[in-house]
Amino acid sequence: MTAYVERPPVPELAGVVRTVWLQRTGDAPYVQRHLPTGGVEIHFPVGGRPQLLGPLTGPRIEVIPARTTIVGVRFRPGAAPPLPAGLDELADQHVGLADLWGRAVDRLVETVALAATPELGLVALQAHLVQEFRRVGGLDPLVGEAVQVLMPWDPVGVDAVAAHLALSASQLRRRCLQAVGMSPKVLQRTLRFQGFLALAQSGAIATGRRGADGMAGLAVDAGYADQAHLSRECLRLTGVTPRQLLGGDLDRCACGHDHSASYAPFLATRRRSLVRV
């Protein structure tokens, strides 16, 4: 068994962090399936060496040792913490944070380890990130806008996104590879799947577009052609079927964890419709 709790980030990180979490494994190792989200993650075992999980284009399986407590941070696409390399060099990589941040990580490891509780360790990690973002300044605003336009609720072509941003398709691709770690098309596919997960995790009821309901309806609402299209993408991105991923239920997540801190801000983007083609 493993305990997993997601929370919203501190207000100062709300624009760059999607969610933070605490995870505790039990008396046996736990097999963790990491899924593509479009962003990077920091995995910080209390008392251990923190890792940065680069942007994923497919599933990554990790065995977490027994009796391990991890605090984690999941960043929004295009909003990675300050790093010495472009994210295209870190795609699908699990890299020691010390290899990227140097000796500053040693002090951070000590601070998190000496915190009275893991919750306070997570507070300390977020405080460090606030300082890092203040030091380097703002993010690429065009990439941030591209991420919003590529959200699944009003599907558009990548060429239309580039035109909306007054960029060529090749310029948009270069900027996305640098700041997100994947091409705009791959990011769009990833965000579409995250949109489906957000709907399923929230227990959303399908809108009934094209006469579909249940999982088929959620698939259409997230931008898929039909349920078969969703199933193919789920296998490609996660390595399992939608039924297996959602814990056996057909149209909502049955994993038992509260993911509202993650899906609520994601679903809030449904209210925006930035480009019409």
N, C-alpha and C positions, 0 to 999 in steps of 0.2 A: 504494500500500500504506500501511497505517497500523498502528502497534503500539499495543496497548491492554492494560493490565494492571490488574485490580481487586484491591483488598486490603481487609481488615477495617479499621475505624477504630481509633484509639487507644482503650484501655479507657474513658477518661473520656467518650468520645462514643458508646459502644456503645448507649446507650439512645435516642439521637436520630438517629444516622447509620446508614444501612443499609450503605453501602460508600463507599470512596474509590478514586480511580483516577488513572492517568497515561496520556496518549495522545500519540503522536508521529505526525505526518503525514510522508510521504515527499517526493519531488521534485515532486509534483503536488497540487493542491487535492483535498480529500477531502469527499465529500457525506455528511454525517452525518444520520441519521434519528433524532430524539429521540422517545421513546415515553412515553405516560402511565405514571407509577409510583405516583401518589397523593401524592408528595412534591415538594419543590422541590430544585433543584440549584444549586451554585455551579460555574461554569466559569471557570477562572483561567489564561489564557495566560501563560506565563512571559515577563516583560518587557512584557506588554500589560495591558489594562484588564479586570478581572474582571466577569463578568455573573452575574446571578441569573436562572435559568430558573424561572418560576412554575409552579404545578401545571398540568399539561397535561390537556386533555380530548380531544385528538386529536393526530396526528403533527405535528412541526415539523421542517422541513428546513433545515439550515444547511450552508453551504460553508465548511469550515475551510481557511485558506490553507496552501500548501505549507510544509514545514519549520517547523511550529508544534508546540510542546510545551505541553500543557494538563494542569494538575492539577485534579481535580474532587472534589466532595463531593455525594453523593446522600443527602438526609435522609429519614427515615421520615415517613409521613403524620402530620400533626398535630404535627410536631417541627421546625418551621422555625427558623432562627436568628432572633435579635431583629430585628424589622422595624418601621418606623413605621406600616405600614398593615396592614389585614386581608388575608389571602391571597385573598379573593374579588376584591380589586382588582388582584391580580397574576396571576390565572388566564390561562394561555396567553400570557403576556408574557415578553419577554427584556429585562431592565432592567439598566442599569449599576449595579454595586454601590455606586459612589460616590454615585449619586443616592439611595441608601437609607441608607448609613452615613456619608456626608460625608468629611471630611478624613482620618479614620482609615484609609481605604482607600489613600491615598497612601503612608503608612508601610508598610502591608502589601504593596503592590505592590513597593516597594523591597526589603523583606525577602525576598520570594519570588524576585525577580530576582537578588539578590546571593547567594542560597544556592549552595553549591558544586555541588549536583546538584539536578535536579528532585525527586528523592525527599526531599531535605532541605527543599525548598520546600514540599512537601506536609506535611511535619512542622510547619513554621512556620505554615501555614494552619490546621492542626488545633489547634495551641497557641493561636492567636488565638480560635478558636471555643470552646475550653474556657473561656477567660476571659470571653467574651461570655455564655455560658450561666450561668456562676457569677454574673455581674453581675445578670442579670434573674431568677434563681431558677427554680422548676419550671414545667413545662408544665401544661396543663389536664388533670387526671387523668380527667375524664369523657370527653373526646375520645379520650384514649389507650385507655381501655377500649372505647369505641365502635369504634375501629379494630381492636382484637383480635377483637371479636365479629363484625365484618363480614368477617373473613378467609374465604376461599372454602370451607374444608374442611367446615364444617357450616352450610350456607346457612340464613339466617333472614330474616324480613321486617323492614323498617325499623321498623314499629310495635312489633314484639317487642323490638328493640334499645332503642327509647325507653323501653319499659316496664321493661326490665332495668335501665336507668339512672335510673329514677324521673323521667323527663322527658316532656314532651309531644312529639309529633312535630315541632311547629313549633320548640320550644326546641332539640331535637337538630339540626334543620336550620340554625338560626341559629349554633349553636356550631360546627358542622362547616364552614359557609361561612367563618366568621371564622378558624378555626384550621387548616383543611385546604385551603380554597379551592374546595370543591365540595360538593354536597349528599350526604347519606348514600347515596342510591341510586347516584349517579354514582361515588362512592368504592367502593361495593360492586362495581360492574361493573369498575372499574379493578383492584381487588385480585383479582378472579376471573381476569382475564386475566394479571395478574402471577403468579398461582398456576399457570396453565398454562405460562407461560414458565419458571418455576422447575422444574417437572417435566421439561419438555423439555430445559432446559439441564443438568440433573443426570443425564440419561439414565435417568430413572425408568421402571420397567416398570408398565404399567397394572394396577390391581387386578382388573380383569375384572368389575367391577360391571355389571349389565345385559348381560353377555355380550360386552362391547366390549373390544377390545384396540388396540394401536397408538395413533395419534393420536385415534381415536374414544374409546378407553378413557381417555386422559389428559384429554380434554375432559370426560368424565363425572366423573372424579376431581376436576377443578377446579371442578365445579358447573354445567357446561353441560348442557342437555337432550340434546344430541347433537353430532356433528361439524359439522353444518350451522350450528347455533347458534354454535359457536366461530368458524366461518369468517366469518359475518356480523359478529360483534363484532371480529374481527381486522381486517377491512377498515375498520370504523368507527374503531378506535383507532389503527391503524398505517398505513392506506392501501394495504396489500399483503395478499396471501393468507398463510395460515400456511406453506405451502411456500416462498414467496418469503422470508418473514421468517426462517425457520430455515435458510436456505442450501440449499434443495433437498431436505432430508430430510423425511420425513413425520411422525416422532414424536420427533425429538430435534434439538437445535441443532447445526448443522454449520459455525458461523461461524469456528471455530478459536481462539476466545478462552476463557480460563478464567474463568467467571462464578461460581465456587464461593463467593467472598466475599460475593456478592449473594444467591444462591439458598439457601445453607445456613441462614442465620437465618430466611429466609422460610419454608422448609419445616419448620423447627423448630416453627412455630406449628400444624402439623397435629396435634401431640400434645395441644393444648388444645381443649376443647369447652365453651364458656362458657354457651351458651344452648341449650336444647332446646325446640322448639315442636311 
